[in-house]
């Protein structure tokens, strides 16, 4: 569903303003939760009282434990998490990975096919265990001339009276951050990222629901430093190879904040509108809405629907590309003592095509509370536009028109998840994905080989196997490992450019004393293939990516701590993309203050 229009910049701005104004009349902007560490694997026997309720989302500032700082642009991996970008997201993509703040998330859970009203127990209790503060400040500096500032201010949940002195009626706050580096040993490897958010939450219906909003700004600056650094005849000026992306957005979210055993309706709905633009006159307006609603028919049966709508309006010079992606998945869920299953269908409208496909899932308790067998068959649509591509690869070409095609991904999978004793969790999964119009990246040899274009394989298949092991001996010792293998087969491209066939990683976190936390993380990306020349279609094998880092935090007094993080300890200068090596060893240290 693409049209090519020509109109003036003033008309484009007027068009954008009208739509933004309409969205503001319908809903306030969404508040995205602060980035907090993933919860450790749960203990096997974690009893919950029948009347217990879980507060599942809190938009108060949360000061995460010591983390690894990201000093590099995003690089590809195969990660099976979803980003809720309004267009769906598949495992076998570049999404959801960056030189990590926290690498191993142990992301896969046995598919929860229970309606929300059955649960009241399966939401993340880590938010309750982490202490929230009205304000916190983190300051640091690193060996690569790396200043870091992270500040959050909040009123905290504030009562206006009328429902008791402890009632939470609203919360508003501000978050600002900056991280940059100018100390790489490669010319113009500098980067800078800064931004902030104004956010708030209105608690509704005796705190059972919440309407959250956010106004955000993000600025990301990099340089196209992938030229021949050994060519002394080149006279490179920083301004000529600089790229800067900016994002201005408004969003809102309405959801049931607390799930009760007697609840019949569950809902979580999001609205998002933002403008994304670079310093070379390319700009894109995005309007996204979606979420899920489900209704309990009985204790065993529930019906529901997931929906995603994503409209984007891209403009460069005098041309515009409009694209609409829609996906609606109604379903029925059945839950029995032995497990359950989910039956539905996905209706997808993308690139002018209409698709209808089954959406199936099941889990069976082979051994109660110990071993579960699960599987599924589904198809999702993923948006590929200026925002998503530039977020994955910041070295995207700005010298010519880009090609945008949405990816339709079909996945068939089967897995086993087990609890071994009281301390171990194991997940093994295998299956196949079929990606129509899978986006891949090649150097733009026709114009500038330091920049990248997106190319699309018409039907890329992958046989995959995933294994995860989590260990949680106590609050003082946690560890996990993860590995994934893929056998790619492309149709129209010679290789699955820049995608690794093997990824692995792990983490170890210990708290030897109450005031001290030490965390080590390791990740490995296997060999990747890049196109080296268009003349003879030659290829080059990219060096495997090995990254080891250690972070420590020590609390001096109640609200004051010091931290230090040493990243890429082995100083492996692996490529982010072809011609773009990453930093070697880098370190940052500083203080954390919360009050």
Secondary structure, DSSP 8 states (H G I E B T S, - for coil): --EEE---HHHHHHHHHHHHHHHHHH-----------------S-----TT--EE----S-B---S-----S-------------SS---SSSSTT--S-SS-----------S-HHHHSSSS-THHHHS-B-SEEEEEEEETTTEEEEEEEEE--SB--SSS-TT---EEEEEEEEEEEE---SSTT--EEEEEEEEEEEEEETTTTEEEEEEEEEEEEEEE---S-TT-TT----GGGGEEEEEEEEEEEEEEESEE-TT--EEEEEEEEEEEEEETTSEEEEEEEEEEEEEEESSSSEEEEEEEEEEEEEEEETTEEEEEEEEEEEEEEEEEETTEEEEEEEEEEEETTEEEEEEEEEEEEEEETTTEEEEEEEEEEEE--SHHHHHHH-TTB--SS------EEEEEEEEEEEEEETTTEEEEEEEEEEEEETEEEEEEETTTEEEEEEEEEESSEEEEEEEEEEEEEEETTEEEEEEEEEEEEE-SSSSS-TT--SEEEEEEEEEEEETTEEEEEEEEEE--EEEE--SSS--EEEE--EEEEEEEEEEEEETTEEEEEEEE-TT----EEETTEE---SEEEEEEEEE-
